[in-house]
Amino acid sequence: MAGDAELKLLGWWAPGVSPYVLRAQMALAVKGLSYEYLPEDRWSKSDLLVASNPVYKKVPVLIHDGRPVCESLHIVEYLDDAPGLAGNGTSILPADPYSHAVARFWAAYVNDKLFPSCTGILKTAK
Ligand SMILES: N[C@@H](CCC(=O)N[C@@H](CS)C(=O)NCC(=O)O)C(=O)O
């Protein structure tokens, strides 16, 4: 549970397709946090998405008590760091600084190399 906190996730209209949105959803699930899922249409983005992520206008965006957090990797780190969002107490990233840096390296690698390939394949699949 998110306690008294209000959590909303601006996500992709087609469930399970965006690896970035799935990353945020998996992090929320690992921490046992409940949230409202608001699907976004790529061709008709909501005013809330444009206001929450004016730079990229992309999902996922986590909105915690009205304050947006953009970018899936930042959302994962935020869920570990944010006071009042302990959830079930599980940490996603390791506390040890070296292990933390290694985890961030691989997360960035997956972001830069693997996810673009996945979205590229999905765009060309018929
Ligand atoms: N670096 C971003 C990438 C997010 C991203 O590319 N989201 C896609 C969905 S898979 C999106 O919102 N696309 C809408 C658009 O390109 O207009 C992250 O990690 O959150």
The ligand as an SDF file (V2000), in Angstrom:
LIG
                    3D

 20 19  0  0  0  0  0  0  0  0999 V2000
   13.7050    7.0330  -21.6360 N   0  0  0  0  0  0  0  0  0  0  0  0
   12.2870    6.9160  -21.4200 C   0  0  0  0  0  0  0  0  0  0  0  0
   11.6490    6.3000  -22.6570 C   0  0  0  0  0  0  0  0  0  0  0  0
   10.1190    6.3260  -22.5720 C   0  0  0  0  0  0  0  0  0  0  0  0
    9.4630    6.0090  -23.9120 C   0  0  0  0  0  0  0  0  0  0  0  0
   10.1080    5.9270  -24.9680 O   0  0  0  0  0  0  0  0  0  0  0  0
    8.1280    5.8650  -23.8600 N   0  0  0  0  0  0  0  0  0  0  0  0
    7.3540    5.6180  -25.0510 C   0  0  0  0  0  0  0  0  0  0  0  0
    6.4430    4.4390  -24.8160 C   0  0  0  0  0  0  0  0  0  0  0  0
    7.3120    2.9180  -25.0640 S   0  0  0  0  0  0  0  0  0  0  0  0
    6.4580    6.8210  -25.3540 C   0  0  0  0  0  0  0  0  0  0  0  0
    5.9180    7.4220  -24.4620 O   0  0  0  0  0  0  0  0  0  0  0  0
    6.3090    7.1580  -26.6280 N   0  0  0  0  0  0  0  0  0  0  0  0
    5.4530    8.2450  -27.0360 C   0  0  0  0  0  0  0  0  0  0  0  0
    6.0540    9.0540  -28.1170 C   0  0  0  0  0  0  0  0  0  0  0  0
    7.1460    8.7010  -28.6050 O   0  0  0  0  0  0  0  0  0  0  0  0
    5.4270   10.0270  -28.5310 O   0  0  0  0  0  0  0  0  0  0  0  0
   12.0470    6.1040  -20.1520 C   0  0  0  0  0  0  0  0  0  0  0  0
   12.9320    5.3090  -19.7440 O   0  0  0  0  0  0  0  0  0  0  0  0
   11.0050    6.2820  -19.5110 O   0  0  0  0  0  0  0  0  0  0  0  0
  1  2  1  0
  2  3  1  0
  2 18  1  0
  3  4  1  0
  4  5  1  0
  5  6  2  0
  5  7  1  0
  7  8  1  0
  8  9  1  0
  8 11  1  0
  9 10  1  0
 11 12  2  0
 11 13  1  0
 13 14  1  0
 14 15  1  0
 15 16  2  0
 15 17  1  0
 18 19  2  0
 18 20  1  0
M  END
$$$$
